[in-house]
Structure formats: structure tokens, C-alpha cells
Amino acid sequence: KIKEYHTDITEIIRKYFEDRFNFLALEMTSGEILENLKYHSDGVKILEVTENFLTNADLVKFAKFKPMPNVNNEMMIQAYSIVEQTKKEEMQISQSEGNNV
């Protein structure tokens, strides 16, 4: 089920890219995704990790590459890293503002 794992985890990240950066990542090749990320300041921060992430997944999905178990774990770590580095920070209301309500 390694291929299914890599397919699922990349689909999750592609959907995240669609929601976060407003481009159709589910319909794009890995190269097109990387090119689109260059146009977003937060996307530039994750180019290297995203390229590694997508390259590993593409090898498994399309070249029938069988990764070592640590690569599977690294995929999850990279997925978390991509989201953590690019998620929008929620605005916090200061206590002084909250007291005025």
C-alpha cells in the first residue's frame, strides 16, 4: 500500500495548495506546482521541501520506486513542514480589546 500512501499524502498537500495559494494544484504536474509556488512569498519558503516531497511521491507513483521505510516517514514530516511554514497566522485579539466589548 506504499503507492496508495504516497498518492493520498500528495493529494492532501495538493488540495492544501489549492486552498492556501488559489491555484489548481490537483490538476497540475509537480513542475507546474513548483512554478506556481514561486509567485507566492510563502510558497518560495517551501520550494525545496516541496520539490523533494513531490519528487519522491512521483517516483513511487509513476516509476514503481520502492522507498525505504524511512522515506515514508519523511514524507509525513515534509507534509507537516509544508503546512507549518505556510499556514496563515490567525489574528489574536489582545486582552485589552476583549475587555472593551
The first five atom37 places (N, CA, C, CB, O) and aatype in JSON, in Angstrom:
{
  "aatype": [11, 9, 11, 6, 18, 8, 16, 3, 9, 16, 6, 9, 9, 1, 11, 18, 13, 6, 3, 1, 13, 2, 13, 10, 0, 10, 6, 12, 16, 15, 7, 6, 9, 10, 6, 2, 10, 11, 18, 8, 15, 3, 7, 19, 11, 9, 10, 6, 19, 16, 6, 2, 13, 10, 16, 2, 0, 3, 10, 19, 11, 13, 0, 11, 13, 11, 14, 12, 14, 2, 19, 2, 2, 6, 12, 12, 9, 5, 0, 18, 15, 9, 19, 6, 5, 16, 11, 11, 6, 6, 12, 5, 9, 15, 5, 15, 6, 7, 2, 2, 19],
  "atom_mask": [
    [1, 1, 1, 1, 1],
    [1, 1, 1, 1, 1],
    [1, 1, 1, 1, 1],
    [1, 1, 1, 1, 1],
    [1, 1, 1, 1, 1],
    [1, 1, 1, 1, 1],
    [1, 1, 1, 1, 1],
    [1, 1, 1, 1, 1],
    [1, 1, 1, 1, 1],
    [1, 1, 1, 1, 1],
    [1, 1, 1, 1, 1],
    [1, 1, 1, 1, 1],
    [1, 1, 1, 1, 1],
    [1, 1, 1, 1, 1],
    [1, 1, 1, 1, 1],
    [1, 1, 1, 1, 1],
    [1, 1, 1, 1, 1],
    [1, 1, 1, 1, 1],
    [1, 1, 1, 1, 1],
    [1, 1, 1, 1, 1],
    [1, 1, 1, 1, 1],
    [1, 1, 1, 1, 1],
    [1, 1, 1, 1, 1],
    [1, 1, 1, 1, 1],
    [1, 1, 1, 1, 1],
    [1, 1, 1, 1, 1],
    [1, 1, 1, 1, 1],
    [1, 1, 1, 1, 1],
    [1, 1, 1, 1, 1],
    [1, 1, 1, 1, 1],
    [1, 1, 1, 0, 1],
    [1, 1, 1, 1, 1],
    [1, 1, 1, 1, 1],
    [1, 1, 1, 1, 1],
    [1, 1, 1, 1, 1],
    [1, 1, 1, 1, 1],
    [1, 1, 1, 1, 1],
    [1, 1, 1, 1, 1],
    [1, 1, 1, 1, 1],
    [1, 1, 1, 1, 1],
    [1, 1, 1, 1, 1],
    [1, 1, 1, 1, 1],
    [1, 1, 1, 0, 1],
    [1, 1, 1, 1, 1],
    [1, 1, 1, 1, 1],
    [1, 1, 1, 1, 1],
    [1, 1, 1, 1, 1],
    [1, 1, 1, 1, 1],
    [1, 1, 1, 1, 1],
    [1, 1, 1, 1, 1],
    [1, 1, 1, 1, 1],
    [1, 1, 1, 1, 1],
    [1, 1, 1, 1, 1],
    [1, 1, 1, 1, 1],
    [1, 1, 1, 1, 1],
    [1, 1, 1, 1, 1],
    [1, 1, 1, 1, 1],
    [1, 1, 1, 1, 1],
    [1, 1, 1, 1, 1],
    [1, 1, 1, 1, 1],
    [1, 1, 1, 1, 1],
    [1, 1, 1, 1, 1],
    [1, 1, 1, 1, 1],
    [1, 1, 1, 1, 1],
    [1, 1, 1, 1, 1],
    [1, 1, 1, 1, 1],
    [1, 1, 1, 1, 1],
    [1, 1, 1, 1, 1],
    [1, 1, 1, 1, 1],
    [1, 1, 1, 1, 1],
    [1, 1, 1, 1, 1],
    [1, 1, 1, 1, 1],
    [1, 1, 1, 1, 1],
    [1, 1, 1, 1, 1],
    [1, 1, 1, 1, 1],
    [1, 1, 1, 1, 1],
    [1, 1, 1, 1, 1],
    [1, 1, 1, 1, 1],
    [1, 1, 1, 1, 1],
    [1, 1, 1, 1, 1],
    [1, 1, 1, 1, 1],
    [1, 1, 1, 1, 1],
    [1, 1, 1, 1, 1],
    [1, 1, 1, 1, 1],
    [1, 1, 1, 1, 1],
    [1, 1, 1, 1, 1],
    [1, 1, 1, 1, 1],
    [1, 1, 1, 1, 1],
    [1, 1, 1, 1, 1],
    [1, 1, 1, 1, 1],
    [1, 1, 1, 1, 1],
    [1, 1, 1, 1, 1],
    [1, 1, 1, 1, 1],
    [1, 1, 1, 1, 1],
    [1, 1, 1, 1, 1],
    [1, 1, 1, 1, 1],
    [1, 1, 1, 1, 1],
    [1, 1, 1, 0, 1],
    [1, 1, 1, 1, 1],
    [1, 1, 1, 1, 1],
    [1, 1, 1, 1, 1]
  ],
  "atom_positions": [
    [[0.81, -1.2, 0.0], [0.0, 0.0, 0.0], [0.85, 1.27, 0.0], [-0.92, 0.0, 1.19], [0.36, 2.35, 0.33]],
    [[2.1, 1.14, -0.36], [3.0, 2.29, -0.38], [2.55, 3.31, -1.43], [4.45, 1.84, -0.66], [2.55, 4.51, -1.18]],
    [[2.17, 2.81, -2.61], [1.73, 3.72, -3.67], [0.49, 4.49, -3.22], [1.44, 2.93, -4.97], [0.39, 5.69, -3.48]],
    [[-0.45, 3.82, -2.56], [-1.66, 4.48, -2.08], [-1.32, 5.55, -1.05], [-2.63, 3.45, -1.48], [-1.9, 6.63, -1.06]],
    [[-0.37, 5.25, -0.17], [0.06, 6.21, 0.85], [0.6, 7.48, 0.19], [1.12, 5.59, 1.78], [0.21, 8.59, 0.55]],
    [[1.49, 7.31, -0.77], [2.09, 8.46, -1.45], [1.05, 9.22, -2.28], [3.24, 8.0, -2.36], [1.11, 10.45, -2.36]],
    [[0.13, 8.51, -2.88], [-0.95, 9.16, -3.62], [-1.82, 10.0, -2.69], [-1.81, 8.12, -4.36], [-2.15, 11.14, -2.99]],
    [[-2.19, 9.41, -1.56], [-3.06, 10.11, -0.6], [-2.38, 11.33, 0.0], [-3.5, 9.17, 0.5], [-2.98, 12.4, 0.09]],
    [[-1.14, 11.18, 0.43], [-0.46, 12.3, 1.1], [-0.21, 13.45, 0.13], [0.87, 11.83, 1.72], [-0.3, 14.61, 0.52]],
    [[0.1, 13.14, -1.12], [0.3, 14.23, -2.09], [-1.03, 14.87, -2.46], [1.01, 13.71, -3.35], [-1.08, 16.08, -2.72]],
    [[-2.09, 14.11, -2.49], [-3.4, 14.69, -2.77], [-3.8, 15.67, -1.67], [-4.47, 13.58, -2.91], [-4.37, 16.73, -1.95]],
    [[-3.51, 15.33, -0.44], [-3.81, 16.22, 0.69], [-3.04, 17.53, 0.54], [-3.46, 15.55, 2.03], [-3.6, 18.61, 0.72]],
    [[-1.76, 17.44, 0.23], [-0.94, 18.65, 0.09], [-1.37, 19.45, -1.14], [0.55, 18.29, 0.0], [-1.39, 20.68, -1.09]],
    [[-1.7, 18.79, -2.22], [-2.17, 19.49, -3.42], [-3.47, 20.25, -3.12], [-2.38, 18.5, -4.58], [-3.63, 21.39, -3.54]],
    [[-4.38, 19.62, -2.39], [-5.62, 20.29, -2.01], [-5.32, 21.47, -1.09], [-6.59, 19.3, -1.32], [-5.94, 22.53, -1.21]],
    [[-4.38, 21.3, -0.18], [-3.96, 22.4, 0.69], [-3.45, 23.57, -0.16], [-2.86, 21.93, 1.68], [-3.8, 24.72, 0.1]],
    [[-2.62, 23.28, -1.18], [-2.11, 24.33, -2.05], [-3.25, 25.06, -2.76], [-1.14, 23.74, -3.09], [-3.22, 26.29, -2.91]],
    [[-4.26, 24.32, -3.19], [-5.4, 24.96, -3.85], [-6.08, 25.94, -2.91], [-6.4, 23.91, -4.33], [-6.39, 27.07, -3.29]],
    [[-6.3, 25.52, -1.68], [-6.98, 26.38, -0.71], [-6.1, 27.54, -0.25], [-7.42, 25.55, 0.5], [-6.58, 28.66, -0.08]],
    [[-4.83, 27.28, -0.05], [-3.93, 28.28, 0.51], [-3.43, 29.28, -0.52], [-2.75, 27.6, 1.16], [-3.35, 30.48, -0.25]],
    [[-3.09, 28.79, -1.73], [-2.47, 29.65, -2.73], [-3.36, 29.93, -3.95], [-1.18, 29.01, -3.2], [-2.96, 30.66, -4.85]],
    [[-4.54, 29.36, -3.97], [-5.53, 29.63, -5.02], [-5.06, 29.29, -6.44], [-5.91, 31.08, -4.98], [-5.21, 30.09, -7.36]],
    [[-4.49, 28.1, -6.61], [-4.23, 27.58, -7.95], [-4.63, 26.12, -7.99], [-2.74, 27.76, -8.35], [-4.68, 25.46, -6.95]],
    [[-4.91, 25.6, -9.16], [-5.49, 24.26, -9.32], [-4.43, 23.16, -9.24], [-6.23, 24.16, -10.65], [-4.13, 22.5, -10.24]],
    [[-3.88, 22.97, -8.07], [-2.77, 22.03, -7.87], [-3.16, 20.58, -8.15], [-2.26, 22.15, -6.47], [-2.32, 19.79, -8.57]],
    [[-4.42, 20.23, -7.94], [-4.84, 18.85, -8.2], [-4.77, 18.51, -9.69], [-6.26, 18.62, -7.68], [-4.68, 17.35, -10.07]],
    [[-4.82, 19.54, -10.52], [-4.81, 19.34, -11.98], [-3.43, 19.57, -12.59], [-5.8, 20.28, -12.64], [-3.26, 19.42, -13.8]],
    [[-2.45, 19.91, -11.77], [-1.12, 20.29, -12.28], [-0.1, 19.18, -12.09], [-0.64, 21.54, -11.6], [-0.25, 18.31, -11.23]],
    [[0.94, 19.25, -12.91], [2.1, 18.38, -12.7], [2.9, 18.94, -11.52], [2.98, 18.28, -14.0], [2.69, 20.07, -11.09]],
    [[3.8, 18.15, -11.03], [4.66, 18.61, -9.94], [5.45, 19.85, -10.35], [5.62, 17.5, -9.51], [5.59, 20.79, -9.56]],
    [[5.96, 19.86, -11.57], [6.71, 21.01, -12.06], [5.87, 22.27, -12.12], [0.0, 0.0, 0.0], [6.35, 23.36, -11.8]],
    [[4.62, 22.14, -12.52], [3.73, 23.29, -12.58], [3.42, 23.82, -11.18], [2.43, 22.92, -13.3], [3.31, 25.03, -10.98]],
    [[3.27, 22.93, -10.24], [3.04, 23.35, -8.85], [4.23, 24.16, -8.35], [2.79, 22.13, -7.92], [4.06, 25.24, -7.78]],
    [[5.43, 23.64, -8.56], [6.63, 24.34, -8.11], [6.74, 25.71, -8.77], [7.89, 23.5, -8.41], [7.12, 26.68, -8.12]],
    [[6.41, 25.79, -10.02], [6.45, 27.07, -10.73], [5.45, 28.05, -10.13], [6.17, 26.86, -12.24], [5.77, 29.23, -9.97]],
    [[4.26, 27.6, -9.81], [3.24, 28.46, -9.21], [3.61, 28.92, -7.82], [1.91, 27.74, -9.17], [3.3, 30.05, -7.43]],
    [[4.29, 28.07, -7.06], [4.69, 28.46, -5.7], [5.66, 29.64, -5.72], [5.33, 27.27, -4.98], [5.72, 30.41, -4.76]],
    [[6.41, 29.78, -6.8], [7.39, 30.87, -6.91], [6.73, 32.24, -6.89], [8.21, 30.72, -8.18], [7.39, 33.24, -6.61]],
    [[5.45, 32.3, -7.2], [4.74, 33.58, -7.26], [4.11, 33.98, -5.93], [3.67, 33.51, -8.33], [3.41, 34.99, -5.86]],
    [[4.36, 33.2, -4.88], [3.8, 33.49, -3.56], [4.95, 33.56, -2.55], [2.76, 32.4, -3.14], [5.8, 32.67, -2.51]],
    [[4.97, 34.6, -1.77], [6.08, 34.76, -0.83], [6.18, 33.57, 0.13], [5.92, 36.06, -0.02], [7.29, 33.11, 0.42]],
    [[5.06, 33.06, 0.62], [5.11, 31.88, 1.48], [5.49, 30.63, 0.7], [3.76, 31.67, 2.18], [6.12, 29.72, 1.24]],
    [[5.11, 30.58, -0.56], [5.44, 29.43, -1.4], [6.93, 29.3, -1.66], [0.0, 0.0, 0.0], [7.46, 28.19, -1.74]],
    [[7.61, 30.44, -1.79], [9.05, 30.43, -2.03], [9.78, 29.77, -0.86], [9.58, 31.86, -2.25], [10.79, 29.09, -1.06]],
    [[9.27, 29.95, 0.35], [9.9, 29.39, 1.54], [9.92, 27.86, 1.53], [9.19, 29.88, 2.79], [10.75, 27.25, 2.19]],
    [[8.99, 27.25, 0.79], [8.87, 25.79, 0.83], [9.23, 25.11, -0.48], [7.46, 25.42, 1.21], [8.94, 23.93, -0.67]],
    [[9.86, 25.84, -1.39], [10.18, 25.25, -2.7], [11.02, 23.99, -2.59], [10.91, 26.26, -3.55], [10.72, 22.98, -3.22]],
    [[12.08, 24.04, -1.79], [12.98, 22.89, -1.71], [12.3, 21.67, -1.09], [14.21, 23.25, -0.89], [12.38, 20.57, -1.64]],
    [[11.62, 21.86, 0.03], [10.96, 20.73, 0.68], [9.83, 20.19, -0.19], [10.42, 21.14, 2.07], [9.6, 18.98, -0.24]],
    [[9.13, 21.08, -0.89], [8.04, 20.63, -1.77], [8.59, 19.87, -2.96], [7.22, 21.83, -2.25], [8.0, 18.87, -3.39]],
    [[9.71, 20.32, -3.5], [10.3, 19.6, -4.63], [10.72, 18.19, -4.2], [11.53, 20.37, -5.18], [10.46, 17.23, -4.92]],
    [[11.35, 18.07, -3.05], [11.73, 16.73, -2.55], [10.5, 15.87, -2.31], [12.54, 16.85, -1.24], [10.47, 14.69, -2.68]],
    [[9.49, 16.45, -1.71], [8.24, 15.76, -1.4], [7.59, 15.23, -2.67], [7.28, 16.7, -0.66], [7.25, 14.04, -2.76]],
    [[7.41, 16.1, -3.65], [6.74, 15.7, -4.89], [7.59, 14.74, -5.72], [6.41, 16.93, -5.71], [7.04, 13.83, -6.35]],
    [[8.9, 14.93, -5.73], [9.78, 14.02, -6.49], [9.71, 12.61, -5.93], [11.22, 14.53, -6.45], [9.59, 11.65, -6.69]],
    [[9.8, 12.48, -4.61], [9.69, 11.14, -4.0], [8.36, 10.49, -4.33], [9.88, 11.23, -2.48], [8.3, 9.31, -4.67]],
    [[7.29, 11.26, -4.21], [5.96, 10.71, -4.5], [5.83, 10.31, -5.96], [4.88, 11.73, -4.14], [5.26, 9.26, -6.27]],
    [[6.35, 11.13, -6.86], [6.27, 10.81, -8.28], [7.05, 9.53, -8.6], [6.81, 11.97, -9.12], [6.6, 8.72, -9.41]],
    [[8.19, 9.35, -7.98], [8.97, 8.12, -8.2], [8.18, 6.89, -7.78], [10.3, 8.18, -7.43], [8.18, 5.88, -8.48]],
    [[7.52, 6.98, -6.65], [6.73, 5.85, -6.16], [5.51, 5.63, -7.04], [6.3, 6.08, -4.7], [5.19, 4.5, -7.4]],
    [[4.82, 6.71, -7.38], [3.56, 6.59, -8.11], [3.75, 6.21, -9.58], [2.79, 7.88, -8.03], [2.95, 5.46, -10.13]],
    [[4.8, 6.73, -10.2], [4.93, 6.56, -11.64], [6.11, 5.7, -12.09], [5.05, 7.89, -12.27], [6.07, 5.13, -13.18]],
    [[7.15, 5.6, -11.28], [8.33, 4.82, -11.67], [8.43, 3.52, -10.88], [9.58, 5.65, -11.46], [9.43, 2.81, -10.98]],
    [[7.41, 3.21, -10.12], [7.37, 1.97, -9.33], [8.56, 1.83, -8.39], [7.3, 0.77, -10.25], [9.02, 0.72, -8.11]],
    [[9.05, 2.98, -7.92], [10.15, 3.0, -6.96], [9.64, 2.49, -5.62], [10.73, 4.44, -6.82], [8.55, 2.84, -5.18]],
    [[10.44, 1.66, -4.96], [10.08, 1.14, -3.64], [11.01, 1.78, -2.61], [10.18, -0.44, -3.59], [12.15, 1.36, -2.45]],
    [[10.52, 2.81, -1.92], [11.36, 3.54, -0.98], [11.62, 2.76, 0.3], [10.72, 4.87, -0.64], [10.86, 1.86, 0.66]],
    [[12.68, 3.12, 0.97], [12.96, 2.57, 2.29], [11.87, 3.1, 3.24], [14.4, 2.95, 2.79], [11.31, 4.16, 2.99]],
    [[11.58, 2.38, 4.32], [10.54, 2.83, 5.27], [10.77, 4.24, 5.8], [10.46, 1.88, 6.43], [9.81, 4.96, 6.06]],
    [[12.03, 4.64, 5.98], [12.28, 5.98, 6.49], [11.83, 7.07, 5.51], [13.76, 6.15, 6.8], [11.53, 8.18, 5.94]],
    [[11.78, 6.76, 4.22], [11.3, 7.73, 3.23], [9.8, 7.97, 3.43], [11.58, 7.23, 1.79], [9.32, 9.09, 3.31]],
    [[9.08, 6.91, 3.75], [7.65, 7.05, 4.01], [7.42, 7.95, 5.22], [7.01, 5.67, 4.25], [6.53, 8.8, 5.2]],
    [[8.2, 7.78, 6.26], [8.11, 8.64, 7.44], [8.5, 10.07, 7.09], [9.0, 8.1, 8.57], [7.87, 11.02, 7.56]],
    [[9.52, 10.23, 6.28], [9.98, 11.56, 5.88], [8.9, 12.3, 5.09], [11.27, 11.45, 5.05], [8.78, 13.52, 5.19]],
    [[8.12, 11.58, 4.32], [7.03, 12.21, 3.57], [6.04, 12.89, 4.51], [6.29, 11.16, 2.7], [5.6, 14.01, 4.24]],
    [[5.71, 12.24, 5.61], [4.79, 12.83, 6.58], [5.41, 14.05, 7.24], [4.38, 11.79, 7.64], [4.74, 15.07, 7.45]],
    [[6.69, 13.95, 7.57], [7.4, 15.08, 8.18], [7.42, 16.26, 7.22], [8.85, 14.67, 8.57], [7.21, 17.4, 7.62]],
    [[7.68, 15.99, 5.94], [7.71, 17.06, 4.94], [6.33, 17.68, 4.76], [8.23, 16.52, 3.6], [6.21, 18.89, 4.62]],
    [[5.29, 16.87, 4.76], [3.93, 17.39, 4.62], [3.6, 18.34, 5.77], [2.91, 16.24, 4.58], [3.06, 19.43, 5.54]],
    [[3.93, 17.94, 6.99], [3.71, 18.82, 8.14], [4.52, 20.11, 8.01], [4.08, 18.1, 9.45], [4.03, 21.19, 8.31]],
    [[5.75, 19.99, 7.56], [6.61, 21.15, 7.4], [6.04, 22.13, 6.39], [8.01, 20.71, 6.98], [6.05, 23.34, 6.62]],
    [[5.54, 21.62, 5.28], [4.95, 22.46, 4.24], [3.79, 23.28, 4.83], [4.45, 21.6, 3.05], [3.7, 24.48, 4.61]],
    [[2.93, 22.62, 5.57], [1.77, 23.3, 6.14], [2.2, 24.28, 7.23], [0.76, 22.29, 6.71], [1.74, 25.42, 7.27]],
    [[3.07, 23.84, 8.12], [3.5, 24.7, 9.23], [4.18, 25.98, 8.74], [4.45, 23.93, 10.14], [3.99, 27.04, 9.33]],
    [[4.96, 25.87, 7.68], [5.68, 27.05, 7.18], [4.81, 28.0, 6.38], [6.83, 26.6, 6.32], [5.19, 29.15, 6.16]],
    [[3.64, 27.55, 5.95], [2.83, 28.39, 5.08], [1.44, 28.69, 5.62], [2.7, 27.74, 3.75], [0.69, 29.45, 4.99]],
    [[1.07, 28.13, 6.74], [-0.29, 28.38, 7.23], [-0.44, 29.84, 7.62], [-0.63, 27.46, 8.44], [0.5, 30.48, 8.09]],
    [[-1.63, 30.34, 7.42], [-1.92, 31.73, 7.77], [-2.03, 31.83, 9.28], [-3.22, 32.24, 7.07], [-2.7, 31.01, 9.92]],
    [[-1.38, 32.82, 9.82], [-1.45, 33.05, 11.26], [-2.79, 33.69, 11.58], [-0.27, 33.94, 11.75], [-3.21, 34.65, 10.94]],
    [[-3.46, 33.15, 12.58], [-4.73, 33.71, 12.99], [-4.48, 34.95, 13.84], [-5.58, 32.68, 13.76], [-3.57, 34.98, 14.66]],
    [[-5.29, 35.93, 13.62], [-5.14, 37.16, 14.39], [-5.65, 36.92, 15.81], [-5.91, 38.34, 13.72], [-6.7, 36.31, 16.01]],
    [[-4.89, 37.39, 16.76], [-5.28, 37.26, 18.15], [-5.76, 38.61, 18.66], [-4.1, 36.73, 19.0], [-5.16, 39.65, 18.41]],
    [[-6.87, 38.55, 19.39], [-7.39, 39.77, 20.0], [-6.66, 39.98, 21.33], [-8.95, 39.69, 20.21], [-6.6, 39.07, 22.16]],
    [[-6.13, 41.16, 21.5], [-5.45, 41.42, 22.75], [-6.47, 41.49, 23.87], [-4.64, 42.72, 22.68], [-7.64, 41.78, 23.62]],
    [[-6.05, 41.23, 25.09], [-6.97, 41.23, 26.21], [-7.59, 42.61, 26.4], [-6.25, 40.79, 27.49], [-8.75, 42.71, 26.8]],
    [[-6.84, 43.65, 26.12], [-7.39, 44.99, 26.3], [-8.54, 45.24, 25.33], [-6.29, 46.05, 26.12], [-9.52, 45.89, 25.68]],
    [[-8.43, 44.73, 24.11], [-9.52, 44.89, 23.17], [-10.72, 44.06, 23.6], [-9.07, 44.49, 21.77], [-11.86, 44.51, 23.48]],
    [[-10.47, 42.87, 24.09], [-11.53, 41.98, 24.54], [-12.29, 42.54, 25.72], [0.0, 0.0, 0.0], [-13.48, 42.27, 25.88]],
    [[-11.63, 43.32, 26.57], [-12.28, 43.91, 27.74], [-13.2, 45.06, 27.38], [-11.25, 44.37, 28.72], [-14.07, 45.42, 28.17]],
    [[-13.01, 45.64, 26.19], [-13.81, 46.78, 25.79], [-15.13, 46.36, 25.15], [-13.04, 47.64, 24.83], [-15.95, 47.22, 24.81]],
    [[-15.35, 45.09, 24.98], [-16.56, 44.61, 24.3], [-17.74, 44.63, 25.21], [-16.36, 43.2, 23.76], [-18.84, 44.26, 24.8]]
  ]
}
